[in-house]
Amino acid sequence: MRLPPVVRLSLEDALALLLPVECAGCDEPDAALCDACRSALAPAPTLQILDGVRVWSGLPFAGVPARVLRALKEEGRTGLAPSIAPALAAAVRALDRDAVLVPLPTSRASMRRRGYRVVDLVARHGGLRVTRLLSPGRATADQRGLGVDERARNVAGSLRARGGAGARVIVLDDVVTTGATLSEAVRALRHAGAEIVGCATIAATARHNGRRAPLVTDP
């Protein structure tokens, strides 16, 4: 059962009395998310056009949004998902409400470590229904610390798509950095016959040196 926001916040405040917590955005004590940081998560969609593919992102991956996303992904603070869900929903609405929403697959290692799929969880709290058409085709190295070209090579040919022929699809991810993983998802889905409407992410990093990996490659 999905609790109303007022009830959920009351429960979080009560839990904070028993189990002291710190704000995920600023470390203020006794609140999972303080009012100021909650306000900083208000959707502010931005658009990138990368090799003809529209990529809408609900928030910048910096400051409070970055800290909250890291807390959700790396610290298991799943109670933060409802607070960032509006950002993903806003990015999807900017593209098409009626397209099939396909999240990037979660690696087995990440699933074992977390026990949940980050994008799927956030999408559910945003009232978005996802369809998992993508699956890993081969193992890849951790993308963290890799440059633009290295990321592209690392994920090239790493995803497979099953089904989706003729469907209008929006690819979902948590953060767009270089765009390499989204590029691979677009390739796999197009190869399976899907029409790509665009990509939607919770957040986007700033451009580095004015470069992005291409989002469209030949099947």
Accessible surface in RSA format (square Angstrom, percent):
REM  Atomic radii and reference values for relative SASA: ProtOr
REM  Chains: A
REM  Algorithm: Lee & Richards
REM  Probe-radius: 1.40
REM  Slices: 20
REM RES _ NUM      All-atoms   Total-Side   Main-Chain    Non-polar    All polar
REM                ABS   REL    ABS   REL    ABS   REL    ABS   REL    ABS   REL
RES MET A   1   212.66 110.1 126.84  83.9  85.82 204.3 101.10  86.0 111.56 147.8
RES ARG A   2   157.60  66.2 127.38  64.9  30.22  72.0  68.21  93.2  89.39  54.2
RES LEU A   3    61.28  34.1  49.83  35.6  11.46  28.8  49.95  35.1  11.33  30.5
RES PRO A   4    76.16  55.5  69.58  63.4   6.58  23.9  76.01  62.8   0.15   0.9
RES PRO A   5    86.26  62.9  86.16  78.5   0.10   0.4  86.26  71.2   0.00   0.0
RES VAL A   6   114.32  75.2 112.52 101.9   1.80   4.3 113.74  98.8   0.58   1.6
RES VAL A   7    64.19  42.2  62.02  56.2   2.16   5.2  64.19  55.8   0.00   0.0
RES ARG A   8    50.33  21.1  50.08  25.5   0.25   0.6  28.25  38.6  22.08  13.4
RES LEU A   9    55.56  30.9  55.31  39.6   0.26   0.6  55.31  38.8   0.26   0.7
RES SER A  10    63.00  53.2  53.59  71.5   9.40  21.7  34.26  73.0  28.73  40.3
RES LEU A  11    98.05  54.6  94.32  67.5   3.73   9.4  94.76  66.5   3.29   8.8
RES GLU A  12    39.41  22.6  32.48  24.6   6.93  16.5  24.08  46.6  15.33  12.5
RES ASP A  13    84.75  59.4  80.71  80.3   4.04   9.6  27.94  65.8  56.81  56.7
RES ALA A  14    51.16  47.0  46.10  71.1   5.05  11.5  48.87  68.8   2.29   6.1
RES LEU A  15    91.98  51.2  89.47  64.0   2.51   6.3  91.51  64.3   0.46   1.2
RES ALA A  16     4.64   4.3   1.75   2.7   2.89   6.6   2.31   3.3   2.33   6.2
RES LEU A  17   152.08  84.7 121.88  87.2  30.19  75.9 125.09  87.8  26.99  72.6
RES LEU A  18   140.97  78.5 118.39  84.7  22.59  56.8 121.08  85.0  19.89  53.5
RES LEU A  19   109.36  60.9 108.89  77.9   0.47   1.2 109.36  76.8   0.00   0.0
RES PRO A  20   112.45  82.0  88.81  81.0  23.64  85.9  89.12  73.6  23.33 145.0
RES VAL A  21    46.60  30.7  37.87  34.3   8.72  21.0  44.33  38.5   2.27   6.1
RES GLU A  22    96.26  55.3  92.52  70.0   3.74   8.9  22.70  43.9  73.56  60.1
RES CYS A  23     0.72   0.5   0.00   0.0   0.72   1.7   0.00   0.0   0.72   0.8
RES ALA A  24     6.75   6.2   0.00   0.0   6.75  15.4   3.60   5.1   3.15   8.3
RES GLY A  25     4.86   6.0   0.00   N/A   4.86   6.0   0.00   0.0   4.86  10.9
RES CYS A  26    59.80  45.2  37.12  41.4  22.68  53.3  29.67  75.2  30.13  32.5
RES ASP A  27    70.57  49.4  60.96  60.7   9.61  22.7  19.43  45.7  51.14  51.0
RES GLU A  28    86.59  49.7  80.50  60.9   6.09  14.5  27.43  53.1  59.15  48.3
RES PRO A  29    88.35  64.4  82.12  74.9   6.23  22.7  82.12  67.8   6.23  38.7
RES ASP A  30    86.40  60.5  74.24  73.9  12.16  28.8  20.40  48.0  66.00  65.8
RES ALA A  31    18.72  17.2  17.44  26.9   1.28   2.9  18.72  26.4   0.00   0.0
RES ALA A  32    24.46  22.5  19.90  30.7   4.56  10.4  19.90  28.0   4.56  12.1
RES LEU A  33     8.70   4.8   1.98   1.4   6.72  16.9   1.98   1.4   6.72  18.1
RES CYS A  34    11.71   8.9   7.66   8.5   4.05   9.5   8.79  22.3   2.92   3.2
RES ASP A  35   119.64  83.8 113.68 113.1   5.97  14.1  38.11  89.7  81.53  81.3
RES ALA A  36    76.81  70.6  58.96  91.0  17.85  40.6  67.71  95.4   9.10  24.1
RES CYS A  37     5.51   4.2   4.87   5.4   0.65   1.5   0.65   1.6   4.87   5.2
RES ARG A  38    66.80  28.0  59.82  30.5   6.97  16.6  46.28  63.2  20.52  12.4
RES SER A  39    82.01  69.3  62.88  83.9  19.14  44.1  40.73  86.7  41.29  57.8
RES ALA A  40    46.52  42.8  23.01  35.5  23.51  53.5  35.87  50.5  10.66  28.2
RES LEU A  41     4.28   2.4   1.75   1.3   2.54   6.4   2.30   1.6   1.99   5.4
RES ALA A  42    60.61  55.7  48.57  75.0  12.05  27.4  54.74  77.1   5.87  15.6
RES PRO A  43    54.47  39.7  33.50  30.5  20.97  76.2  33.50  27.7  20.97 130.3
RES ALA A  44    54.54  50.1  46.94  72.4   7.59  17.3  53.71  75.6   0.83   2.2
RES PRO A  45    56.13  40.9  36.40  33.2  19.73  71.7  36.40  30.1  19.73 122.6
RES THR A  46    75.80  53.9  71.17  72.1   4.64  11.0  66.28  89.0   9.53  14.4
RES LEU A  47    78.03  43.5  46.94  33.6  31.09  78.1  46.94  33.0  31.09  83.7
RES GLN A  48    19.45  10.9  16.69  12.2   2.77   6.6  15.98  34.0   3.47   2.6
RES ILE A  49    96.26  54.8  74.63  55.6  21.63  52.1  74.63  53.7  21.63  58.7
RES LEU A  50    11.27   6.3   9.15   6.5   2.11   5.3  11.27   7.9   0.00   0.0
RES ASP A  51    88.55  62.0  56.32  56.1  32.23  76.2  22.42  52.8  66.13  66.0
RES GLY A  52    67.19  82.9   0.00   N/A  67.19  82.9  32.33  88.7  34.85  78.1
RES VAL A  53     6.08   4.0   2.91   2.6   3.17   7.6   6.08   5.3   0.00   0.0
RES ARG A  54    89.70  37.7  88.51  45.1   1.20   2.8  26.90  36.8  62.80  38.1
RES VAL A  55     0.24   0.2   0.00   0.0   0.24   0.6   0.00   0.0   0.24   0.6
RES TRP A  56    52.34  21.0  52.34  25.3   0.00   0.0  50.93  27.2   1.41   2.3
RES SER A  57     0.58   0.5   0.56   0.8   0.01   0.0   0.38   0.8   0.20   0.3
RES GLY A  58     0.00   0.0   0.00   N/A   0.00   0.0   0.00   0.0   0.00   0.0
RES LEU A  59     3.92   2.2   2.64   1.9   1.28   3.2   3.69   2.6   0.23   0.6
RES PRO A  60    73.64  53.7  68.44  62.4   5.20  18.9  72.62  60.0   1.02   6.3
RES PHE A  61    45.13  22.6  31.94  19.8  13.19  34.3  31.94  19.4  13.19  37.8
RES ALA A  62    57.06  52.5  49.59  76.5   7.47  17.0  55.14  77.6   1.92   5.1
RES GLY A  63    54.40  67.1   0.00   N/A  54.40  67.1  41.92 115.0  12.48  28.0
RES VAL A  64    31.33  20.6  28.23  25.6   3.10   7.5  28.23  24.5   3.10   8.4
RES PRO A  65     9.81   7.2   9.58   8.7   0.23   0.8   9.68   8.0   0.13   0.8
RES ALA A  66     3.60   3.3   3.60   5.6   0.00   0.0   3.60   5.1   0.00   0.0
RES ARG A  67    95.81  40.2  90.61  46.2   5.20  12.4  35.72  48.8  60.08  36.4
RES VAL A  68     0.00   0.0   0.00   0.0   0.00   0.0   0.00   0.0   0.00   0.0
RES LEU A  69     0.93   0.5   0.93   0.7   0.00   0.0   0.93   0.7   0.00   0.0
RES ARG A  70   123.16  51.7 122.71  62.6   0.45   1.1  48.77  66.7  74.39  45.1
RES ALA A  71     2.99   2.7   2.87   4.4   0.11   0.3   2.87   4.0   0.11   0.3
RES LEU A  72     0.00   0.0   0.00   0.0   0.00   0.0   0.00   0.0   0.00   0.0
RES LYS A  73    49.78  24.3  47.91  29.4   1.86   4.4  10.51   9.5  39.26  41.8
RES GLU A  74    91.89  52.8  58.33  44.1  33.57  79.9  36.90  71.4  55.00  44.9
RES GLU A  75   117.08  67.2  85.09  64.4  32.00  76.2  39.37  76.2  77.71  63.4
RES GLY A  76    43.54  53.7   0.00   N/A  43.54  53.7  20.13  55.2  23.41  52.4
RES ARG A  77    62.51  26.2  54.86  28.0   7.66  18.2  35.33  48.3  27.18  16.5
RES THR A  78    55.29  39.3  51.15  51.9   4.14   9.9  20.54  27.6  34.75  52.5
RES GLY A  79    45.31  55.9   0.00   N/A  45.31  55.9  37.66 103.4   7.65  17.1
RES LEU A  80     4.41   2.5   4.37   3.1   0.04   0.1   4.41   3.1   0.00   0.0
RES ALA A  81     0.00   0.0   0.00   0.0   0.00   0.0   0.00   0.0   0.00   0.0
RES PRO A  82    21.36  15.6  11.10  10.1  10.26  37.3  11.33   9.4  10.03  62.3
RES SER A  83    16.67  14.1   3.17   4.2  13.50  31.1   8.36  17.8   8.31  11.6
RES ILE A  84     0.47   0.3   0.39   0.3   0.08   0.2   0.47   0.3   0.00   0.0
RES ALA A  85     0.98   0.9   0.84   1.3   0.14   0.3   0.84   1.2   0.14   0.4
RES PRO A  86    60.67  44.2  56.03  51.1   4.65  16.9  60.59  50.0   0.09   0.5
RES ALA A  87     0.00   0.0   0.00   0.0   0.00   0.0   0.00   0.0   0.00   0.0
RES LEU A  88     0.14   0.1   0.14   0.1   0.00   0.0   0.14   0.1   0.00   0.0
RES ALA A  89     7.49   6.9   7.49  11.6   0.00   0.0   7.49  10.5   0.00   0.0
RES ALA A  90     9.72   8.9   6.09   9.4   3.63   8.3   6.60   9.3   3.12   8.3
RES ALA A  91     0.00   0.0   0.00   0.0   0.00   0.0   0.00   0.0   0.00   0.0
RES VAL A  92     2.91   1.9   2.91   2.6   0.00   0.0   2.91   2.5   0.00   0.0
RES ARG A  93   116.30  48.8  96.29  49.1  20.01  47.6  23.17  31.7  93.13  56.4
RES ALA A  94    39.68  36.5   9.75  15.1  29.92  68.1  22.41  31.6  17.27  45.8
RES LEU A  95    18.74  10.4   0.00   0.0  18.74  47.1   0.02   0.0  18.72  50.4
RES ASP A  96    29.63  20.8  22.31  22.2   7.32  17.3  12.22  28.8  17.41  17.4
RES ARG A  97   179.75  75.5 149.41  76.2  30.33  72.2  56.25  76.9 123.49  74.8
RES ASP A  98   131.05  91.8  99.98  99.5  31.08  73.5  32.57  76.7  98.48  98.2
RES ALA A  99    10.48   9.6   0.00   0.0  10.48  23.8   1.41   2.0   9.07  24.0
RES VAL A 100    50.14  33.0  44.49  40.3   5.65  13.6  50.14  43.6   0.00   0.0
RES LEU A 101    11.21   6.2  10.12   7.2   1.09   2.7  10.12   7.1   1.09   2.9
RES VAL A 102     0.00   0.0   0.00   0.0   0.00   0.0   0.00   0.0   0.00   0.0
RES PRO A 103     2.19   1.6   0.69   0.6   1.49   5.4   0.69   0.6   1.49   9.3
RES LEU A 104    15.15   8.4   8.45   6.0   6.69  16.8   8.45   5.9   6.69  18.0
RES PRO A 105    33.66  24.5  10.43   9.5  23.23  84.4  14.41  11.9  19.25 119.7
RES THR A 106    33.62  23.9  12.84  13.0  20.78  49.5   8.48  11.4  25.14  38.0
RES SER A 107    54.75  46.3  47.12  62.9   7.63  17.6  44.52  94.8  10.23  14.3
RES ARG A 108   182.08  76.4 174.84  89.1   7.23  17.2  63.70  87.1 118.38  71.7
RES ALA A 109    52.97  48.7  47.53  73.3   5.44  12.4  48.21  67.9   4.75  12.6
RES SER A 110    19.54  16.5  19.54  26.1   0.00   0.0   1.47   3.1  18.07  25.3
RES MET A 111    60.74  31.5  58.28  38.6   2.46   5.8  58.28  49.5   2.46   3.3
RES ARG A 112   183.15  76.9 148.35  75.6  34.80  82.8  81.30 111.1 101.86  61.7
RES ARG A 113   141.95  59.6 105.24  53.6  36.72  87.4  78.45 107.2  63.51  38.5
RES ARG A 114    47.81  20.1  23.07  11.8  24.74  58.9  10.68  14.6  37.13  22.5
RES GLY A 115    53.42  65.9   0.00   N/A  53.42  65.9  27.83  76.4  25.59  57.3
RES TYR A 116    33.42  15.6  30.21  17.2   3.20   8.3  33.33  25.0   0.09   0.1
RES ARG A 117    79.10  33.2  74.31  37.9   4.79  11.4   4.02   5.5  75.08  45.5
RES VAL A 118     6.76   4.4   5.22   4.7   1.53   3.7   5.22   4.5   1.53   4.2
RES VAL A 119    11.62   7.6   9.98   9.0   1.63   3.9   9.98   8.7   1.63   4.4
RES ASP A 120    15.57  10.9  13.18  13.1   2.39   5.6  11.38  26.8   4.18   4.2
RES LEU A 121    16.89   9.4  16.38  11.7   0.51   1.3  16.61  11.7   0.28   0.7
RES VAL A 122     0.15   0.1   0.00   0.0   0.15   0.4   0.00   0.0   0.15   0.4
RES ALA A 123     0.33   0.3   0.21   0.3   0.12   0.3   0.33   0.5   0.00   0.0
RES ARG A 124   150.10  63.0 141.85  72.3   8.25  19.6  70.37  96.2  79.73  48.3
RES HIS A 125    45.77  25.0  42.48  29.5   3.30   8.4  31.26  32.2  14.52  16.9
RES GLY A 126    22.19  27.4   0.00   N/A  22.19  27.4   8.06  22.1  14.13  31.7
RES GLY A 127    62.16  76.7   0.00   N/A  62.16  76.7  30.86  84.7  31.30  70.1
RES LEU A 128    31.05  17.3  21.20  15.2   9.85  24.8  23.86  16.8   7.19  19.4
RES ARG A 129   216.30  90.8 198.27 101.1  18.03  42.9  78.57 107.4 137.73  83.5
RES VAL A 130    35.28  23.2  16.82  15.2  18.46  44.5  16.82  14.6  18.46  50.1
RES THR A 131    57.18  40.7  53.36  54.1   3.82   9.1  37.70  50.6  19.48  29.4
RES ARG A 132   114.14  47.9 100.63  51.3  13.51  32.2  25.52  34.9  88.62  53.7
RES LEU A 133    21.35  11.9  21.29  15.2   0.06   0.2  21.29  15.0   0.06   0.2
RES LEU A 134     8.06   4.5   0.00   0.0   8.06  20.3   0.00   0.0   8.06  21.7
RES SER A 135    30.53  25.8  30.03  40.1   0.50   1.2  21.34  45.5   9.19  12.9
RES PRO A 136    52.70  38.4  43.86  40.0   8.84  32.1  43.86  36.2   8.84  54.9
RES GLY A 137    33.94  41.9   0.00   N/A  33.94  41.9   5.69  15.6  28.25  63.3
RES ARG A 138   102.29  42.9  86.29  44.0  16.00  38.1  67.97  92.9  34.32  20.8
RES ALA A 139    95.83  88.1  67.38 104.0  28.45  64.7  77.46 109.1  18.37  48.7
RES THR A 140    63.59  45.2  30.65  31.1  32.94  78.5  10.35  13.9  53.24  80.5
RES ALA A 141    62.75  57.7  46.11  71.2  16.64  37.8  56.31  79.3   6.44  17.0
RES ASP A 142    82.84  58.0  59.78  59.5  23.06  54.5  45.29 106.6  37.55  37.5
RES GLN A 143    32.20  18.0  29.77  21.8   2.43   5.8  29.05  61.8   3.15   2.4
RES ARG A 144   170.84  71.7 153.47  78.2  17.37  41.4  79.72 108.9  91.12  55.2
RES GLY A 145    83.17 102.6   0.00   N/A  83.17 102.6  43.20 118.5  39.97  89.5
RES LEU A 146    53.42  29.8  41.82  29.9  11.60  29.2  42.28  29.7  11.14  30.0
RES GLY A 147    35.74  44.1   0.00   N/A  35.74  44.1  34.10  93.6   1.65   3.7
RES VAL A 148    29.95  19.7  24.86  22.5   5.09  12.3  24.86  21.6   5.09  13.8
RES ASP A 149    75.04  52.6  71.60  71.3   3.44   8.1  18.12  42.6  56.92  56.8
RES GLU A 150    79.88  45.9  76.18  57.6   3.70   8.8  22.71  43.9  57.17  46.7
RES ARG A 151    36.57  15.4  36.57  18.6   0.00   0.0   0.00   0.0  36.57  22.2
RES ALA A 152    36.53  33.6  30.99  47.8   5.53  12.6  32.35  45.6   4.18  11.1
RES ARG A 153   162.10  68.1 145.88  74.4  16.23  38.6  76.70 104.8  85.40  51.8
RES ASN A 154    23.40  16.1  13.76  13.3   9.64  23.2  13.61  32.8   9.79   9.5
RES VAL A 155     9.39   6.2   9.39   8.5   0.00   0.0   9.39   8.2   0.00   0.0
RES ALA A 156    58.42  53.7  46.79  72.2  11.63  26.5  51.11  72.0   7.31  19.4
RES GLY A 157    45.06  55.6   0.00   N/A  45.06  55.6  24.09  66.1  20.97  47.0
RES SER A 158     5.57   4.7   4.96   6.6   0.62   1.4   1.08   2.3   4.49   6.3
RES LEU A 159    15.68   8.7  12.50   8.9   3.18   8.0  12.50   8.8   3.18   8.6
RES ARG A 160   149.38  62.7 145.05  73.9   4.33  10.3  61.89  84.6  87.50  53.0
RES ALA A 161    24.38  22.4   0.20   0.3  24.17  55.0   0.49   0.7  23.89  63.3
RES ARG A 162   153.03  64.3 146.58  74.7   6.45  15.4  74.34 101.6  78.69  47.7
RES GLY A 163    50.85  62.7   0.00   N/A  50.85  62.7  36.62 100.5  14.23  31.9
RES GLY A 164    17.41  21.5   0.00   N/A  17.41  21.5   6.65  18.3  10.76  24.1
RES ALA A 165    80.98  74.5  53.35  82.3  27.64  62.9  53.56  75.4  27.43  72.7
RES GLY A 166    67.35  83.1   0.00   N/A  67.35  83.1  38.62 106.0  28.73  64.3
RES ALA A 167    25.18  23.2  15.82  24.4   9.36  21.3  24.87  35.0   0.31   0.8
RES ARG A 168   104.28  43.8  99.97  51.0   4.31  10.3  47.89  65.4  56.39  34.2
RES VAL A 169     0.00   0.0   0.00   0.0   0.00   0.0   0.00   0.0   0.00   0.0
RES ILE A 170     0.00   0.0   0.00   0.0   0.00   0.0   0.00   0.0   0.00   0.0
RES VAL A 171     0.00   0.0   0.00   0.0   0.00   0.0   0.00   0.0   0.00   0.0
RES LEU A 172     0.00   0.0   0.00   0.0   0.00   0.0   0.00   0.0   0.00   0.0
RES ASP A 173    20.60  14.4  20.60  20.5   0.00   0.0   0.00   0.0  20.60  20.5
RES ASP A 174    15.43  10.8  15.43  15.4   0.00   0.0   0.80   1.9  14.63  14.6
RES VAL A 175    21.31  14.0  11.56  10.5   9.75  23.5  11.56  10.0   9.75  26.5
RES VAL A 176     2.28   1.5   0.17   0.2   2.10   5.1   2.28   2.0   0.00   0.0
RES THR A 177    36.50  26.0  32.49  32.9   4.01   9.6  18.24  24.5  18.26  27.6
RES THR A 178    12.93   9.2  11.46  11.6   1.47   3.5  11.36  15.3   1.57   2.4
RES GLY A 179     4.12   5.1   0.00   N/A   4.12   5.1   1.92   5.3   2.20   4.9
RES ALA A 180     4.44   4.1   0.82   1.3   3.62   8.2   2.28   3.2   2.16   5.7
RES THR A 181    42.83  30.5  41.11  41.7   1.72   4.1  29.19  39.2  13.64  20.6
RES LEU A 182     2.35   1.3   2.14   1.5   0.21   0.5   2.14   1.5   0.21   0.6
RES SER A 183     8.30   7.0   8.30  11.1   0.00   0.0   3.59   7.6   4.71   6.6
RES GLU A 184     6.84   3.9   4.50   3.4   2.34   5.6   3.29   6.4   3.56   2.9
RES ALA A 185     0.00   0.0   0.00   0.0   0.00   0.0   0.00   0.0   0.00   0.0
RES VAL A 186     0.02   0.0   0.02   0.0   0.00   0.0   0.02   0.0   0.00   0.0
RES ARG A 187    46.20  19.4  46.20  23.6   0.00   0.0  17.90  24.5  28.30  17.2
RES ALA A 188     4.33   4.0   0.82   1.3   3.51   8.0   2.42   3.4   1.91   5.1
RES LEU A 189     0.01   0.0   0.01   0.0   0.00   0.0   0.01   0.0   0.00   0.0
RES ARG A 190    85.27  35.8  71.06  36.2  14.21  33.8  22.00  30.1  63.27  38.3
RES HIS A 191   129.09  70.6 105.58  73.4  23.51  60.1  72.40  74.6  56.68  66.0
RES ALA A 192    29.52  27.1   8.16  12.6  21.37  48.6  19.53  27.5  10.00  26.5
RES GLY A 193    40.62  50.1   0.00   N/A  40.62  50.1  28.55  78.3  12.07  27.0
RES ALA A 194     8.94   8.2   0.00   0.0   8.94  20.3   0.34   0.5   8.60  22.8
RES GLU A 195    95.87  55.0  88.67  67.1   7.20  17.1  40.99  79.3  54.88  44.8
RES ILE A 196    21.06  12.0   0.52   0.4  20.54  49.5   0.52   0.4  20.54  55.7
RES VAL A 197    15.91  10.5   2.91   2.6  13.00  31.3   8.41   7.3   7.51  20.4
RES GLY A 198     0.95   1.2   0.00   N/A   0.95   1.2   0.95   2.6   0.00   0.0
RES CYS A 199     0.00   0.0   0.00   0.0   0.00   0.0   0.00   0.0   0.00   0.0
RES ALA A 200     0.00   0.0   0.00   0.0   0.00   0.0   0.00   0.0   0.00   0.0
RES THR A 201     0.00   0.0   0.00   0.0   0.00   0.0   0.00   0.0   0.00   0.0
RES ILE A 202     0.05   0.0   0.05   0.0   0.00   0.0   0.05   0.0   0.00   0.0
RES ALA A 203     0.00   0.0   0.00   0.0   0.00   0.0   0.00   0.0   0.00   0.0
RES ALA A 204    11.11  10.2   6.81  10.5   4.30   9.8   6.81   9.6   4.30  11.4
RES THR A 205    21.64  15.4  16.06  16.3   5.58  13.3  16.50  22.2   5.13   7.8
RES ALA A 206    78.09  71.8  59.30  91.5  18.78  42.7  70.28  99.0   7.80  20.7
RES ARG A 207   120.76  50.7  96.54  49.2  24.22  57.7  43.74  59.8  77.02  46.7
RES HIS A 208   110.02  60.1 104.70  72.8   5.32  13.6  73.41  75.7  36.61  42.6
RES ASN A 209   145.78 100.5 104.02 100.5  41.76 100.6  32.54  78.3 113.23 109.4
RES GLY A 210    61.11  75.4   0.00   N/A  61.11  75.4  28.70  78.8  32.41  72.6
RES ARG A 211   129.22  54.3 122.07  62.2   7.15  17.0  45.70  62.5  83.51  50.6
RES ARG A 212    34.36  14.4   9.30   4.7  25.06  59.7   6.09   8.3  28.27  17.1
RES ALA A 213     2.29   2.1   1.05   1.6   1.24   2.8   1.75   2.5   0.54   1.4
RES PRO A 214    65.04  47.4  59.74  54.5   5.30  19.3  64.55  53.3   0.49   3.0
RES LEU A 215     0.00   0.0   0.00   0.0   0.00   0.0   0.00   0.0   0.00   0.0
RES VAL A 216    41.11  27.0  29.75  26.9  11.35  27.4  29.75  25.9  11.35  30.8
RES THR A 217    54.77  39.0  46.40  47.0   8.37  19.9  50.95  68.4   3.81   5.8
RES ASP A 218   129.65  90.8 113.11 112.6  16.54  39.1  30.49  71.8  99.16  98.9
RES PRO A 219   101.45  73.9  54.24  49.4  47.22 171.6  69.48  57.4  31.98 198.7
END  Absolute sums over single chains surface
CHAIN  1 A    11049.3       8452.4       2596.9       6252.8       4796.5
END  Absolute sums over all chains
TOTAL         11049.3       8452.4       2596.9       6252.8       4796.5
